[in-house]
Structures are given as structure tokens and as C-alpha cells.
Amino acid sequence: MLRVTLLATALGLMGSSSLAANPPQRARNSSFALWQPIPGQSALQSTAVLGLAPPKGDDKCPPCFNCLLPAFSCGQYGECNPYDGQCRCPPGFGGQDCLEPLCGALPDGEQRYPRKGDSCDCNDGWGGINCNVCQTDQACAGFPLPGELRGLDEEPVQNMTCYKGGLTVNTNYQMCDVTNRKILDMLPDRPPQVTFACDRPSETCNFQFWIGQKESFYCALDTCTTALKHSYDYNITQYDCQNIKCSCIPGRMLCGEEGSVDIGDFLTEEIKGPAQFTCKTGQGCQFEEPAMNQLINDIFGDNAITLKCDGGECLHYTQVPGYVRPERPDNSLMVGLSAALAGLFFIIASATFWYIGQAAKHPEGFGQIRLPADEAQRLMTDHVPARLHFSNLSYTLQSNPNNPILDGITGSVKNGQVLAIMGASGAGKSTFLDILARKQKRGIVSGEVLVNGRAIPDSEFKKVMGFVDQEDTLMSTLTVYETVLYSALLRLPREMSFEAKKFRTLETMHELGILGIKDSYIGESGRRSISGGEKRRVSIACELVTSPSILFLDEPTSGLDAYNAYNVVESLVSLARDYNRTVVFTIHQPRSNIVALFDQLIVLAQGRTVYAGEFAKCQDYFESIGHPCPPGFNIADYLIDLTMTEDVGPRSHVPTPPEIVLSDDGTNLGDEERALGRPSSSRAGNTGLPTIPSAGTGVEEETELQTRPNSLSDTAADSTNFIKKKTSQLLDIFSISGSQKSSKPLPPKLSALLKAYADSEIAAAIKVEIAEISQAASSNANGGARTTEELPDVVDETAALRTRSRASYGTQFRILSGRAFKNLYRDPALLTAHYVSSIVIALLCGGLFHNVTNDISGFQNRLGLFFFTLALFGFSCLSSLGLFANERILFMRERANGYYSSFTYFSSKVLFDILPLRVVPPMVFGSIIYGLVGLVPTVPAFWKFILTLVLFNLTTASVVLLISVVVANTGVASLVGTLVMLYNLLFAGLLINRDSTARPVAWLHSLSFFHAAYEAMAVNELRYLQLKEIKYGVELDVPAATILSIFGFRAQAFWWPDIITLVIMFSVFTICSFIYLHLYVKEKR
């Protein structure tokens, strides 16, 4: 023993002398160094560590450290060397008692140095309080493998990696921040931290608790096992240790520091185990031990120490634990819920449609309506009688001002009378009626129109008039009662009760004889329900229901048989005479019993007045100018034939060439369709029919009542003359091509008729009447005395009517929404096609893409499914092109007649016509397909998918709506819509890579709503997906987000810009549609 002591003393002295000459050098390999001084101590102190006595003479020197003595111990439960009394510290710890953290890096081994200051400056790629945690693969280069014996000159091991999966392969180190809220609140400036390390071969772990990067206590755990639990979208790393022992570091925080508690006895006596260290993906880690959990609960109110950890272990790439793909979760519940949700949508929609259809199926009759006294007849008795006077009305087109369409028409009609406007086709009847009704015209209107002798503004005039177009524009899916009732609800005063409006509707239908068909649908071409005459009376009823003072009708008998035509005119006459209304209408070739009902008559030819006055004086007038109507003939037919016969000039703007000699037989009537086959006057004497002398000429003119020629030779001769005339006209047109258009000359015989009327007493009397009424109105306006002949001022007398406003915006919206909804569900073909196709195609796609896999082919299938889904709903939205196109004329006419505002119509159209087709089908489709295909089985991902699909469908529908509003032609609109869809498909992101697009056109991707929806769907599904593919022995494990970026998709683009872009596009296109509808879709005649 003495020898050993002497040898140790000698070695110590040698080491001491050598140290004096040469500073101590750190041994590169502990196997080659017999002794080395303890870092931070002198050689003399090191000798004392070896058990040698210090030199005598210094009685105050402290005792030397020797872990074999009871007064000393090794921190971190380090091993005490029985030969020299020194501690063998775990990696990352040094000093005599293993309580000092070491800096540098883990691969440095014994060359690591103790910390100087408050924190370590770790080598690149390393972190943690004691620099034990690798951060990068480069930091692990050359890291020695366990059990490796490598010479000094051997190359370091290659292909090392920093494994951060959490599972311990050899020795794993973790650096954690404590996240317990109360602990952090108590230590605001000294953050608590934890270091945790496990050694798998020895089945041991160690745990250190730090405050402000100073260690407070440490624990040693043994009999430890580690496990990794896989789930579909998270992993759990768990360490279970049967035994644990802990020790305080005296004088540190929590262990006796001044002002701090001392839990040293608690740690020694209570902490026994078992202990558990658990980490879950995305949720942090926990360190649990029964006694420690109770302490944390009692002091801080938490159930365990919660941590946020960063771990690492240097491994060869062959040692990295392989990824074991978990079983795919059972999606049967998801599929069932999806199917149930789709069925619920379908059932709710169907039940809603059925209920609405049953609610208004049978309107009430007269017996069920109870009205307050006098309310039923209020509008019929309180109206203001209106006389209409017009003088010198003319109308020309700006493109051809030298040829007026109407020229100098003057006339009048009194209240209680019916004014009929007659003339041949093209005579200007409809144009004249439009001007009287103050319709918006494209050309220039001149002249004066007076109501009761006063000129009133258009806005006031429209309140007391109604207008019925020549063509019936009614909604085919509504019943007769609903059509008339909607007109009453929208146009009658809002102060009028709902019962009174229904009563007025039924009363009007009764007056026109259509009450018996009130439940019949209007119908359309191919699906007829009511006759043409009944449809025309429904159009009249829509205007009569408001009880206007003046009613204008454009050819109300057009397309009707004689019986129905008579019924229509008779109802108009009854309205005028029984209710003191003024009725003005155009009519073409009425039969004699209809003509007998007229009070006033205007006959036009080429826009000029042939006759205007009382119908009772018509026949006497024409007889006085030498054109008597033959006995027994319909005077209406005679007058039409007379105006056509006298209009012998060509209808073109080119005058008849003087070299062409026209016979006086009336063969050329100026009508190409009537000229062929007309008999000549040379054969008049052979027909046995009377002849009528022309005014001022003595030439006999034939009428349309004559018989047709009896021989083919006569027809051939007339045809030859007609052909010669037309050929000469064509040559003359080419000869004057490019010259300025001249005014159209009037045929001499027609000029004679016009001059005869202008000089007649009837025309003079009308002019005098207009002057007197206008003068009387002016006198009253200037304060003159009221005369018995004076007529009331419509503007003043209808003050009550003006205060009774029509339906409010809310009422308009409600009524129009109900009408649009009825139109949708009563024509179920389109609605059924969308719903059925959504269900069938969803089931088909669910079968084709069933349970997509998490590999490259599954990635492709997902992108293909999303692309097909968007294409399906994108092109199906083109069916909306006809929704507005079919109602364009109806909207323009109802808006012009004051039914509603453009905003209420548009909003109701969008809400109750487009939304049922664009919201329910994608929700049904998405609910079915999501579970069948096996997309990400989370609730947020599912609703994000549905949100994207619905927003895309709404955006596409708004684009199609804008096209249908702007482009009136359905064929052109369909072509434009198809081109828009193809452009969006091209730049959706699948056909053209966004990153490879040339910079000048890269912005086209941002304008594609297909791209926004496609990227949002792809990101929502694939952002966190891990793809694993094994092909030809090569294993590929890559995040799906990486491939998304290669495709040009942005992983962070779901909400912005994708979803926000869809919302903005939907809003912009919808607003643009309304603006164009409001400003440009107007009635122009």
C-alpha cells in the first residue's frame, strides 16, 4: 500500500513538475492518458484529488475532493472512480462534482470545456444548455458510432444524420422549455427549462431541472422502455421508467436558495416512481411522476410538468427508424354521415318546394274575401277622367332625318271613348301608339301631347296610364290568377289592403271573362294551356287591375279569331263607357261588328293622317271626297284597301324613273306581295263590280273587293309589267349609289287624300278644340275663373294617387322572390337535372376514386378528382344563361310599366333562382363524395372543401349571369361562356405550371377563378399529407406539400388569396351584372 502511495506521489510530482514547464494539454483519447488535471484546478489541487496530502505550511486549505469520502458526492448520479476518488460525469457535465455544464459539442468528447458565464456558446449545429442536442445533419458529420474503435488516422464515418423523431435508438438528448403557466408567472425573468436524455442499451434516463440556466435538481431513472405509437395524423413517443431518484443541489433555486423553498427532502423521500415522459405531435411533452404530479397540482394547479421539447440524436442513415404506415382509418362512419347530410339537404329542398307549391294552389273566390265598406270600388270611382289631345306629332330617325316615320298627326279622344288607330302594315300605327304612351324611342319626337289640356311630365303620365304590348310577355309557369295578382300587388297602392287587391284581381278577371280559367297555367310554345285569346285578355287584365285613366293597347286582337277578338274589344269598350276610362289601341282589319264599337278613328298611311275624327262621321267624310264605301262592305277593309291603293309609289327611297310608264290601272300597289296577280282596271268593266272615281282625276280605281283574273295570260302580263318596273328600280338604285338620301315622295293620289283631310272641317274642328282646351287650362293656371267646360288638372287632382305609393322595396322583393321560386320549381326539368346529376355523378366518382391512397398515384387521383369536380360544376353553370335570357323582354316591359325597381328584381333573381341551383347541388355532391373517396377525415377539412366548392359555384354562376345580362343573343352568350370556362380551365394549375409561365402572362393565373378554387382544394387536402411510394426497390418518402410547390401551388394560399379571391370575384361580377342591368337593359322602341 505504501508503494502505491509513493508511486502515486511520484506520479503526482512528475506531473506537477511537468505542468510547471508545460501547461496541461487535453488528451485526445482517455485510453492514452494516465492522468490529467481536473479542468479549472491547479496541479497541486489535482494531487489532492488523487488522495495525496497537500504541502504543509498552509493550515487554512480546504479538504481535497474525494467522492469516496462521505462529505463528497458526484452530481447527476455520476460514477465515483474507486481508484482515484474522482467522478465520471455523464456527457455534457463536468467539474469535480459533475455540476458544471460543458460547452462545445457532443462529438468533442473529453475536449469539451466548462461553461464560462451564464450560457454556452455551442458549436455550429448544436444547441441546448450543455450543447448536447444536434440541430443539423452537418453537425453529425464524423460523429463516432457506438462501439466504434477508430484509429487516429482513420476517416470519420460518412452519411450521418441528425434524427429528431423522438424515438431513442442509442442515446437521445432533448432540450425542453417548461410551459406551465403558473411556473412561468412566478419566474418571469428566470425561465425554467428541462434537459432529458435516455440511453437505450442501459435502459436508463436522466432528468435535470434548470432555472435561469442554473440547475436546481436532477433525477436518475432506470428500468426504462421507449415506444412510438403511430396514428393517422400524429405520433406519440413515450418513455416509461419503473424507478426514479432525485436530488437537490444545495443553495440553488427550490433547494435552499435565499427566498426560495427547499424541496430537497421531498425529492429524496417522496419521488420513487414510476415516471413517464410523453411527447405528442403538435401538443408538446409531459413529465409525470405521481408524487411530483401531486406537488405540481398543489402548488401550481397543473396535473404535470408540461414541456415544449427539441431533441436530436446523431445516427447513421441506416439506423434511422423506418416509417411504418398505419392502417387507414375506417371511413364508414364518415361515409354514412356524408350520405345522411346529402339526403337531409335533398329532403329539405324537396319538402320546401312541395310546401310552397301547395300553399298557393287554389286562390280564393269572391265569397271568401271580406272587404271594408267602399274599398272594392275606390279606384274605379275616385280616378280623374282624362282627355287626350295631340297635335303635329312627328317622328324621325337620326340616321335618316329627311324621311319621317310619322308626320304631323293631330287628333283627340275623350274620357269614356275608345280610339282605334288603323292602317296597313308599316303605316306607323305601333310607333304612333308608343309616342302617345311616352315610350322611350330611339329617334327624335316632336309635337305636343296634352292631357286635359295640359302638358304633364312623363313621370306623372305613367301613373295614370297602362300599356299592353302587341306580343304577350307572360311567365309561362304562373297561373292566370297569380299573373294578374302579382301585377296588382306590385302596382296598386301599398295602403290598399291585401284582401282588396285580391278582390280587385278577381273582379278584373271577371270583367274580361277569364275567371273560369284562373287556376290554369299560362303555358308556352309546345306546352299550351290557355288559348291565344285568353292569353291576350290576361295581358290586358294585368293593366286593367290598376284601373288606369288611360289605357293603350298595341293590336290587342292580333292572332285571335273573330269571336275572341270581339270579346276583347267589347271588354275594352265596356271599361271605357262604364268606368269613364280612355282607351286607345291599334287594330288591323277588324270585322264589322268590332268596327261598330269604335268612338274615334285614326287612319294612317305612310305615317300621315288620312282620317282622324269621330267614327260615326267617317263614312260620310269619305263619300264627300269621292270615296264612298260600297254598300254591304266592311268599311275597315275598304279603308285599308283605299290607303294601299292610293299608295302607288315605291316603298324604297328611290323615286320611280320617269322613263318607266305606269298604267293607270292600279296594277302596281307598291306592295311586292300584293302586286302579282292583281287585276287591271281595263278589265273592270267585265267584272260587274262598281267603280269608284278618284278625287280630282276622274280615273276609275278598283278596290280589293274585285275578283282575281280568270286567265293565266292576264296574270303573266301583269307579272311582266311588275318585273320591268322592279328591274328599272334596281338599276336606278345602283346609278345613284353613294349619293345623299332624298326625301321619300308621296304618290299623287295619296297626297290628294292627305290634302283632302287637312282641308276638311273635321281637321279644323279638332284644331279649334285643342286650342280652346289649352287656352282654358292656361287661364285657370293664371288664376282665371273656372268654366264649366274646363277639365281637371290630372297632376293636381291625382295628388291622393301620388301619395299612395306603390309596393315598397321589401314587398317587391318578397313578391318577386316568390314568383322566381315558383318559376323554378314548376319547371322542374332544370332543377331535377342538377340535383339528380349531382347525386349520380358523386356516386360514380366515389366508386372510381374510392379510398385514395397516400402515394404518388393517390396524389394524382386527388388532383384529378378536384379538376373534374370543378369542370363539372363550371360547365353546368352555363345552364343559367337561359334563366335571364328568357325573361329579358318581360323584365324590360314590366320595368317600363312601373312594376318594380331593377334592384329588387335582380336581388330576388340571384337569391331565389340562382342559389337553389348553385348552393344545394355542390353541398349534396361534396357530402357524398368526401367520405367515399376518403379525403382528410377531419371536420374542418370537410367544411373547407364544401366552402370552396360552393364559393366556386357561386362565382361561376355570377360570371354566367353577367354574360347573360350583357349578351342578349343566347347562342352568342353560350359561345362566350364556353370560351370563358376554357380559359379558366387552362390556367387552373393542372395544365400549365404557374412557375413555368412566362412573366408577362403569369398574371392570367390570378384572374382564373378555377385556379383559386383548384389551389384551395389541393392545399386543404394535401398540405399535411406524407406520400410514400416503393417502386423497383426504391423507397420514396416525401411530403405532399413538396410536390404541390413543384406544381406551382402555394401551401399557405387557402384563405388568402384563394378563398378571398373567390369572394371578391363573386361580389364584383354580381355588382357588374346589376349595374349593366340597371343602366342598359331598358325598353327601347
Stockholm file with secondary structure:
# STOCKHOLM 1.0

chainA/1-1085         MLRVTLLATALGLMGSSSLAANPPQRARNSSFALWQPIPGQSALQSTAVLGLAPPKGDDKCPPCFNCLLPAFSCGQYGECNPYDGQCRCPPGFGGQDCLEPLCGALPDGEQRYPRKGDSCDCNDGWGGINCNVCQTDQACAGFPLPGELRGLDEEPVQNMTCYKGGLTVNTNYQMCDVTNRKILDMLPDRPPQVTFACDRPSETCNFQFWIGQKESFYCALDTCTTALKHSYDYNITQYDCQNIKCSCIPGRMLCGEEGSVDIGDFLTEEIKGPAQFTCKTGQGCQFEEPAMNQLINDIFGDNAITLKCDGGECLHYTQVPGYVRPERPDNSLMVGLSAALAGLFFIIASATFWYIGQAAKHPEGFGQIRLPADEAQRLMTDHVPARLHFSNLSYTLQSNPNNPILDGITGSVKNGQVLAIMGASGAGKSTFLDILARKQKRGIVSGEVLVNGRAIPDSEFKKVMGFVDQEDTLMSTLTVYETVLYSALLRLPREMSFEAKKFRTLETMHELGILGIKDSYIGESGRRSISGGEKRRVSIACELVTSPSILFLDEPTSGLDAYNAYNVVESLVSLARDYNRTVVFTIHQPRSNIVALFDQLIVLAQGRTVYAGEFAKCQDYFESIGHPCPPGFNIADYLIDLTMTEDVGPRSHVPTPPEIVLSDDGTNLGDEERALGRPSSSRAGNTGLPTIPSAGTGVEEETELQTRPNSLSDTAADSTNFIKKKTSQLLDIFSISGSQKSSKPLPPKLSALLKAYADSEIAAAIKVEIAEISQAASSNANGGARTTEELPDVVDETAALRTRSRASYGTQFRILSGRAFKNLYRDPALLTAHYVSSIVIALLCGGLFHNVTNDISGFQNRLGLFFFTLALFGFSCLSSLGLFANERILFMRERANGYYSSFTYFSSKVLFDILPLRVVPPMVFGSIIYGLVGLVPTVPAFWKFILTLVLFNLTTASVVLLISVVVANTGVASLVGTLVMLYNLLFAGLLINRDSTARPVAWLHSLSFFHAAYEAMAVNELRYLQLKEIKYGVELDVPAATILSIFGFRAQAFWWPDIITLVIMFSVFTICSFIYLHLYVKEKR
#=GR chainA/1-1085 SS CHHHHHHHHHHHHHHHHHHHHSCCCCCSCGGGCSCCCCTTSCHHHHHHHTTCCCCTTCTTCCCCCCTTSTTCCCGGGCEECTTTCCEECCTTEESTTSCEEBCSCGGGGGGCCBCCSSSCCCCTTEESTTSCEECSTGGGTTCCCTTCCCCTTSCCCCSEEEECSSCCSSEEEEEEEECCHHHHHHCSSSCEEEEEEEETTTTEEEEEEEETTEEEEEEEEEEEEEEEEECSSCEEEEEEEEEEEEEECTTBTTBBCTTSCBCHHHHHHTCCCCEEEEEETTTEEEEECHHHHHHHHHHHSCSSEEEEEEEEEEEEGGGSCCCCCCCCCCCHHHHHHHHHHHHHHHHHHHHHHHHHHHHTSSCCCGGGCCCCTTTTTHHHHSCCCCCEEEEEEEEEBTTBTTSCSEEEEEEEECTTCEEEEEECTTSSHHHHHHHHTTCCCSSEEEEEEEETTBCCCHHHHGGGEEEECSSCCCCTTSBHHHHHHHHHHHHSCTTSCHHHHHHHHHHHHHHTTCGGGTTSBCEETTEECSCHHHHHHHHHHHHHTTCCSEEEEECTTTTCCHHHHHHHHHHHHHHHHHHTCEEEEECSSCCHHHHTTCSEEEEEETTEEEEEEEGGGHHHHHHHTTCCCCTTSCHHHHHHHHHHHHCCSCSSSSCCCTTSCCCTTCCCCSCHHHHTTCCCGGGGGGTCCCCEECTTTCCEECCTTSCCCSSHHHHHHHHHHHHHHHHHHHHHHHHTTTSCCCCCCCCHHHHHHHHHHHTSHHHHHHHHHHHHHHHHHHHHHTTCCCCTTCCCCHHHHTHHHHHSCCCCHHHHHHHHHHHHHHHHHSSHHHHHHHHHHHHHHHHHHHHHTTTCCSSHHHHHHHHHHHHHHHHHHHHHGGGGHHHHHTTHHHHHHHHHTTSCCHHHHHHHHIIIIIHHHHTHHHHHHHHHHHHHHTCCCCHHHHHHHHHHHHHHHHHHHHHHHHHHHHCCCHHHHHHHHHHHHHHHHHTSSSSSCTTTSCGGGTHHHHTCHHHHHHHHHHHHHHTTCEEEEEETTEEEEEEHHHHHHHTTCCTTCIIIIIIHHHHHHHHHHHHHHHHHHHHHCCCCC
#=GC SS_cons          CHHHHHHHHHHHHHHHHHHHHSCCCCCSCGGGCSCCCCTTSCHHHHHHHTTCCCCTTCTTCCCCCCTTSTTCCCGGGCEECTTTCCEECCTTEESTTSCEEBCSCGGGGGGCCBCCSSSCCCCTTEESTTSCEECSTGGGTTCCCTTCCCCTTSCCCCSEEEECSSCCSSEEEEEEEECCHHHHHHCSSSCEEEEEEEETTTTEEEEEEEETTEEEEEEEEEEEEEEEEECSSCEEEEEEEEEEEEEECTTBTTBBCTTSCBCHHHHHHTCCCCEEEEEETTTEEEEECHHHHHHHHHHHSCSSEEEEEEEEEEEEGGGSCCCCCCCCCCCHHHHHHHHHHHHHHHHHHHHHHHHHHHHTSSCCCGGGCCCCTTTTTHHHHSCCCCCEEEEEEEEEBTTBTTSCSEEEEEEEECTTCEEEEEECTTSSHHHHHHHHTTCCCSSEEEEEEEETTBCCCHHHHGGGEEEECSSCCCCTTSBHHHHHHHHHHHHSCTTSCHHHHHHHHHHHHHHTTCGGGTTSBCEETTEECSCHHHHHHHHHHHHHTTCCSEEEEECTTTTCCHHHHHHHHHHHHHHHHHHTCEEEEECSSCCHHHHTTCSEEEEEETTEEEEEEEGGGHHHHHHHTTCCCCTTSCHHHHHHHHHHHHCCSCSSSSCCCTTSCCCTTCCCCSCHHHHTTCCCGGGGGGTCCCCEECTTTCCEECCTTSCCCSSHHHHHHHHHHHHHHHHHHHHHHHHTTTSCCCCCCCCHHHHHHHHHHHTSHHHHHHHHHHHHHHHHHHHHHTTCCCCTTCCCCHHHHTHHHHHSCCCCHHHHHHHHHHHHHHHHHSSHHHHHHHHHHHHHHHHHHHHHTTTCCSSHHHHHHHHHHHHHHHHHHHHHGGGGHHHHHTTHHHHHHHHHTTSCCHHHHHHHHIIIIIHHHHTHHHHHHHHHHHHHHTCCCCHHHHHHHHHHHHHHHHHHHHHHHHHHHHCCCHHHHHHHHHHHHHHHHHTSSSSSCTTTSCGGGTHHHHTCHHHHHHHHHHHHHHTTCEEEEEETTEEEEEEHHHHHHHTTCCTTCIIIIIIHHHHHHHHHHHHHHHHHHHHHCCCCC
//
